[in-house]
Amino acid sequence: MLFWLNISLVMIKTLTMALWHPFFWLVVFIVLMQYRRIVSMEKQLFGSPINNMWKQTLLSIFLGLLGGMFGSALLLLLGISLNSIGIFYLWPVAIFLFLLNPRFLCFAYAGGVIAAAALLVRGLLLFFPSLEQVWIVAGLLDIHLPSLLALVGILHLTEALLIFFSGHRGASPVYLKSPTGQIVGGYSMQRFWPLPLMGLWALVVADSSMMVVGGIPMPDWWPLLGTVMGTGGGETVVYMMVPLVAGLGYSDLALSSRPYEKKMKTAFNLALYSVVLSALAILSVFVPPVIVPAVLLAPLGHEYLIQKGNKEEFSRPPLFSLDNENGLKMLAVVPDSPAAIAGLQGGDRLLEINSSPVNSELEFWNLLRSNYHRAILKVKRGRYILDLPVVVYPRPVNEFGIIFVPGRWAGVYLELKQGSILNNIRRRFLPGGSRS
């Protein structure tokens, strides 16, 4: 019990140091700017912000702290040392992939590429032993692949946990042009978290070093993933806790499902991917051939989850699109607006205002202006019909706060454009490549 208490105290102290690191606040600033961008998009689409960037940022900081503690505990449990995962390869590869496509800025892809390169090099050495003299090859050989892949698994398991708790919060209503050309309503789900972490750095020191004498002795089974660092006579491996800062981001669309349902499915699938990847990484320490499917799973499994989620969302009928039923369907309601105070919700269908039928937005606004001081809205919610009294006065009519599903002639909308990897390379790096 005393052992775990001492370890926990050191870990908390290290995490506290990460909170005071300037890079942590740089990540917080980037998170704030991302939420500012989202609020700006909401103003452009609907004339009024749906979210508050300061509240969203504070929530992200709080949840990021909890996620950092969770991820750090797993890093400590497995004994993953930063100098055994090819950390100096990870960032350059991640940045290069980002230049190809921003969504590839993920350690699942960068880690998978590096791990595949390391496996390839080890295979080539059987035929070309002299390659070991090349410094890049030597660096790849020093990478402890189980630790690298377990790190990818832990970061994504932490992301899955954060998505589970907050993936649906702050979802922004959007008008989107689908691949079929139809303008539909939906929700853009974007969350960002600054993550203070505790990392380990392994050192080989003499047995008589004060680092050994003053350190905390670990159990015989630790580190669970082992190490690539060799020791000679009179030497031992010690691990230092160092503060780290990372940033996690989540981006998704909810078109044929509601944000809460979508984030639950995404969190479950990502957690399953993370657990399987981490389990294969740990198993490969004892059964080395298992490292091959683990290396393949890191990037391909992550890409499969993204493609599967997008296909499911676009293949089903959208929830918020123009239909032939009576009334106007609501996509969302602006917080603290008269509509929100009256109890209106996204998904409701507005049928009447003061017994006058409503079948177009023009009719809605005309009726609302003529019933400025008090109106009774007849609303269909699921199987129920509700009569909700609303008062617009003294606020302007255009601040009533209902966002309806897009009409046939919606003038402002978002359009998804995805290019192939080869097109992205040509566009960004080859002379004369288009940047449209």
C-alpha positions in Angstrom: 0.0 0.0 0.0 2.8 2.4 0.9 4.5 1.6 -2.5 1.4 2.7 -4.5 1.0 5.8 -2.3 4.6 6.9 -3.0 4.2 6.3 -6.7 0.9 8.2 -6.8 2.5 11.2 -5.0 5.4 11.4 -7.4 3.0 11.1 -10.4 0.7 13.9 -9.1 3.8 16.1 -8.5 5.0 15.5 -12.1 1.5 16.2 -13.5 1.4 19.5 -11.5 4.7 20.5 -13.1 3.1 19.8 -16.5 0.3 22.2 -15.7 2.8 25.0 -15.2 4.7 24.3 -18.4 4.4 27.1 -21.0 3.6 24.5 -23.7 0.5 23.4 -21.7 -0.9 27.0 -21.9 0.0 27.1 -25.6 -2.1 24.1 -26.1 -4.9 25.7 -24.1 -4.7 28.8 -26.3 -4.9 26.6 -29.4 -8.0 24.9 -27.9 -9.6 28.3 -27.2 -8.9 29.4 -30.8 -10.6 26.2 -32.1 -13.7 26.9 -30.1 -13.6 30.5 -31.2 -13.5 29.3 -34.8 -16.6 27.1 -34.2 -18.5 30.0 -32.6 -17.6 32.2 -35.6 -19.0 29.5 -37.9 -22.2 29.4 -35.9 -22.6 33.1 -36.3 -22.0 32.9 -40.1 -24.6 30.1 -40.5 -27.3 31.2 -38.2 -26.6 34.8 -37.1 -26.2 33.8 -33.5 -23.6 31.8 -31.5 -24.9 28.5 -30.1 -21.9 27.8 -27.8 -19.7 29.8 -25.4 -16.0 29.4 -26.2 -14.9 30.2 -22.7 -17.2 27.6 -21.1 -16.1 25.0 -23.7 -12.5 25.7 -23.0 -12.8 25.5 -19.2 -14.7 22.2 -19.5 -11.9 20.9 -21.9 -9.2 21.9 -19.4 -11.0 20.1 -16.5 -11.6 16.9 -18.5 -8.1 17.1 -20.0 -6.7 17.0 -16.5 -8.7 13.9 -15.6 -7.7 12.3 -19.0 -4.1 13.1 -18.2 -4.2 11.3 -14.9 -5.9 8.3 -16.5 -3.4 8.1 -19.4 -0.4 8.7 -17.1 -1.5 5.8 -14.8 -1.5 3.4 -17.8 1.8 4.7 -19.0 3.3 4.1 -15.6 1.7 0.7 -15.2 3.1 -0.6 -18.5 6.5 1.2 -18.0 6.6 2.9 -21.4 9.8 5.0 -21.6 9.9 7.8 -24.1 13.4 7.1 -25.2 12.4 3.6 -26.4 9.4 4.6 -28.7 11.3 6.6 -31.4 9.9 9.9 -30.1 12.3 11.8 -32.4 10.7 10.0 -35.4 7.1 10.4 -34.3 6.7 14.2 -34.6 8.4 14.6 -38.0 6.3 11.8 -39.5 3.1 13.1 -37.9 3.8 16.6 -39.3 4.5 15.2 -42.8 1.2 13.3 -42.7 -0.6 16.4 -41.5 0.7 18.2 -44.6 -0.9 15.4 -46.7 -4.2 15.7 -44.9 -4.9 17.4 -41.6 -6.9 14.4 -40.4 -3.8 12.2 -40.5 -2.3 14.2 -37.6 -2.7 11.2 -35.3 -0.2 8.9 -33.6 -2.1 5.9 -34.9 -0.9 6.7 -38.4 2.5 8.1 -37.5 3.2 5.2 -35.1 2.0 2.7 -37.6 4.3 4.1 -40.3 7.3 4.1 -38.0 6.6 0.6 -36.7 6.1 -0.7 -40.2 9.4 0.9 -41.3 11.2 -0.7 -38.2 9.8 -4.1 -39.2 10.9 -3.7 -42.8 14.4 -2.7 -41.7 14.7 -5.8 -39.5 13.7 -8.0 -42.4 16.1 -6.3 -44.8 19.0 -6.8 -42.3 18.8 -10.6 -42.9 19.9 -9.9 -46.4 21.9 -6.7 -46.1 23.6 -6.7 -42.7 25.6 -3.6 -43.6 22.5 -1.4 -43.4 22.9 -1.5 -39.6 25.7 1.1 -40.0 23.2 3.7 -41.4 22.2 6.0 -38.5 18.5 6.1 -39.5 18.4 2.3 -39.7 20.1 2.1 -36.3 17.6 4.4 -34.8 14.7 2.3 -36.1 16.3 -0.8 -34.6 16.4 0.9 -31.2 12.6 1.4 -31.1 10.8 -0.9 -28.8 7.7 -1.7 -30.9 5.5 -3.1 -28.2 5.9 0.2 -26.2 5.3 2.3 -29.3 2.1 0.5 -30.1 0.9 0.4 -26.5 1.4 4.2 -26.4 -0.9 4.6 -29.4 -3.4 2.3 -27.7 -3.3 4.3 -24.4 -3.7 7.7 -26.1 -6.7 6.5 -28.0 -8.2 4.8 -24.9 -7.9 8.1 -23.2 -9.5 9.8 -26.1 -12.4 7.3 -26.1 -12.9 8.1 -22.4 -13.0 11.8 -23.1 -15.4 11.3 -26.0 -17.7 9.2 -23.7 -18.0 12.1 -21.2 -18.1 15.1 -23.5 -18.2 14.1 -27.2 -21.7 15.4 -27.6 -21.3 18.6 -25.6 -21.1 21.8 -27.7 -22.3 20.0 -30.8 -23.0 22.7 -33.4 -25.9 22.6 -35.8 -24.8 22.8 -39.4 -26.3 22.8 -42.9 -24.3 20.4 -45.0 -24.3 19.4 -48.7 -24.4 15.6 -48.8 -22.6 13.6 -51.5 -26.0 13.4 -53.4 -26.2 17.2 -53.6 -29.0 17.4 -51.0 -28.8 20.1 -48.3 -29.4 18.5 -44.9 -29.2 19.5 -41.3 -27.0 17.9 -38.8 -24.5 18.4 -36.0 -20.7 19.1 -36.2 -19.2 17.5 -33.1 -15.7 18.9 -32.3 -14.0 18.6 -29.0 -10.4 19.4 -28.0 -8.5 18.7 -24.8 -5.1 19.9 -23.4 -3.6 16.8 -21.8 -1.0 17.1 -19.0 0.9 13.8 -18.8 3.5 12.0 -16.8 6.2 10.3 -19.0 9.1 8.0 -18.2 12.7 8.4 -19.3 15.0 5.3 -18.8 18.6 5.7 -17.9 21.4 3.1 -17.3 23.3 4.0 -14.2 25.8 2.4 -11.8 24.3 0.3 -9.0 25.9 2.7 -6.5 24.3 5.8 -8.0 22.2 8.0 -5.7 19.5 7.7 -8.3 19.2 4.1 -7.4 19.6 4.6 -3.6 17.1 7.4 -3.5 14.5 5.9 -5.9 11.4 3.9 -5.4 12.0 0.1 -5.9 9.6 -1.4 -8.4 8.0 -4.9 -8.4 9.9 -7.7 -10.3 7.2 -7.9 -13.0 7.7 -4.2 -13.9 8.0 -2.8 -16.6 5.4 -5.0 -18.0 6.5 -4.3 -21.6 10.2 -4.8 -20.9 13.0 -2.6 -22.2 15.5 -2.5 -25.0 18.2 -1.0 -22.8 21.0 -3.4 -21.9 23.0 -3.3 -18.7 26.4 -4.6 -17.9 27.9 -5.7 -14.6 27.3 -3.2 -11.8 24.6 -1.3 -13.8 20.9 -1.0 -13.6 18.1 0.8 -15.4 16.3 3.6 -13.6 13.2 5.5 -14.7 12.7 9.2 -14.2 9.2 10.8 -14.3 9.1 13.8 -16.6 6.2 16.2 -17.3 4.7 16.1 -20.8 1.9 18.0 -22.6 -0.2 16.6 -25.4 -3.4 17.7 -27.2 -6.3 15.4 -28.2 -9.0 16.3 -30.7 -12.3 14.7 -31.8 -14.2 15.6 -34.9 -17.4 13.9 -36.2 -20.7 14.5 -37.9 -24.1 13.4 -36.7 -26.6 13.4 -39.7 -28.6 10.2 -39.3 -28.2 9.9 -35.6 -28.3 12.4 -32.7 -25.0 13.6 -31.1 -25.4 11.6 -27.9 -26.0 8.4 -29.9 -23.1 9.1 -32.2 -20.6 9.8 -29.5 -21.6 6.6 -27.6 -21.0 4.5 -30.6 -17.7 6.3 -31.5 -16.4 6.0 -27.9 -17.2 2.3 -27.7 -15.6 1.5 -31.1 -12.5 3.5 -30.3 -12.1 1.9 -26.9 -12.4 -1.5 -28.4 -9.7 -0.7 -31.0 -7.5 0.7 -28.2 -7.9 -2.3 -25.9 -7.2 -4.8 -28.7 -4.2 -2.9 -29.9 -2.7 -2.6 -26.4 -3.4 -6.3 -25.7 -1.6 -7.3 -28.9 1.3 -5.0 -28.0 1.6 -6.6 -24.6 1.2 -10.1 -26.0 4.0 -9.5 -28.5 6.5 -9.2 -25.6 5.9 -12.8 -24.9 5.0 -14.0 -28.4 7.1 -11.9 -30.8 5.3 -12.7 -34.1 2.1 -11.0 -32.7 3.9 -7.7 -33.4 3.0 -8.0 -37.1 -0.8 -7.9 -36.7 -0.4 -5.2 -34.0 1.6 -3.0 -36.4 -1.0 -3.4 -39.1 -3.9 -2.8 -36.8 -2.5 0.6 -35.6 -3.2 2.6 -38.8 -5.5 0.3 -40.7 -7.9 -0.2 -37.7 -8.1 3.5 -37.0 -8.8 4.2 -40.7 -11.4 1.5 -40.8 -13.3 3.1 -37.8 -13.3 6.5 -39.6 -14.5 5.1 -42.9 -17.1 2.9 -41.2 -18.5 5.8 -39.2 -18.8 8.0 -42.2 -20.4 5.3 -44.3 -23.0 4.6 -41.7 -23.8 8.2 -41.2 -24.3 9.0 -44.9 -25.9 5.7 -45.9 -28.9 6.1 -43.6 -31.7 8.7 -44.1 -30.8 12.1 -42.5 -32.8 13.0 -39.4 -33.0 16.7 -40.3 -34.0 17.2 -43.9 -36.9 18.7 -45.7 -39.9 16.3 -46.0 -43.5 16.4 -47.0 -45.1 16.3 -43.5 -47.0 19.3 -42.2 -45.2 21.9 -40.2 -41.6 22.9 -39.8 -39.0 20.6 -38.3 -36.5 22.1 -35.9 -32.8 21.3 -36.1 -31.8 23.1 -32.9 -32.7 25.9 -30.4 -30.3 28.7 -29.4 -29.6 28.5 -25.6 -31.2 31.2 -23.4 -33.4 32.4 -26.3 -37.2 32.8 -26.0 -37.6 29.5 -27.9 -35.3 27.8 -25.3 -37.1 29.4 -22.4 -40.4 28.2 -23.8 -39.1 24.6 -23.8 -38.7 24.0 -27.5 -36.1 21.4 -28.5 -34.3 20.2 -31.6 -36.4 17.5 -33.3 -39.7 19.2 -32.5 -42.1 19.9 -35.4 -43.8 23.3 -35.3 -47.5 22.9 -36.5 -49.3 26.1 -35.6 -49.0 29.5 -34.1 -52.2 30.7 -32.3 -54.2 28.0 -34.3 -52.8 29.2 -37.7 -50.9 26.5 -39.6 -47.2 26.9 -40.3 -45.7 25.2 -43.4 -42.9 27.6 -44.4 -40.4 29.8 -42.7 -42.0 32.9 -44.3 -45.3 32.0 -42.7 -43.6 31.4 -39.4 -41.9 34.8 -39.2 -45.0 36.6 -40.4 -47.2 34.9 -37.7 -44.5 35.5 -35.0 -44.4 39.2 -35.8 -48.2 39.5 -35.7 -48.2 37.7 -32.3 -45.2 39.5 -30.9 -46.3 39.8 -27.3 -47.7 36.3 -26.7 -48.2 33.2 -28.9 -49.2 29.6 -28.3 -47.1 27.2 -30.4 -48.5 23.8 -31.2 -45.6 21.4 -31.4 -45.3 17.7 -32.3 -42.7 15.9 -30.2 -42.5 12.2 -31.0 -46.0 10.9 -30.5 -47.2 13.8 -28.4 -48.7 17.2 -29.3 -47.8 20.1 -27.0 -49.1 23.6 -26.7 -46.2 25.9 -25.5 -46.8 29.5 -24.7 -43.9 31.8 -25.7 -43.1 35.5 -25.2 -40.8 37.2 -27.6 -41.2 40.7 -26.1 -39.0 42.7 -25.5 -36.4 40.9 -27.6 -36.3 41.4 -31.4 -38.3 38.8 -33.4 -35.1 37.7 -35.2 -33.6 36.6 -31.9 -36.4 34.1 -31.2 -33.9 31.3 -31.4 -35.3 28.5 -33.6 -33.0 26.9 -36.3 -35.2 24.9 -38.7 -34.0 22.2 -41.1 -32.6 23.7 -44.3 -35.0 24.5 -47.1 -34.5 23.7 -50.8 -32.8 27.0 -51.4 -30.6 27.2 -48.4 -28.0 29.9 -49.3 -25.3 29.0 -46.7 -24.0 25.5 -46.1 -20.9 23.5 -45.6 -19.5 21.1 -48.2 -17.3 18.1 -47.5 -14.4 17.6 -49.9 -12.0 14.7 -49.6 -9.1 14.0 -51.9 -7.0 11.0 -52.3 -3.5 10.8 -50.7 -1.9 11.0 -54.1 -3.9 14.1 -55.0 -3.0 15.7 -51.7 0.7 15.0 -52.4 0.5 16.5 -55.9 -1.5 19.5 -54.7 0.9 20.4 -51.9 4.3 19.4 -53.1 4.5 19.3 -56.9 5.0 22.4 -59.1 1.8 23.7 -60.6 -0.3 21.6 -58.2 -3.8 23.0 -57.6 -4.6 24.3 -54.1 -8.3 24.8 -54.6 
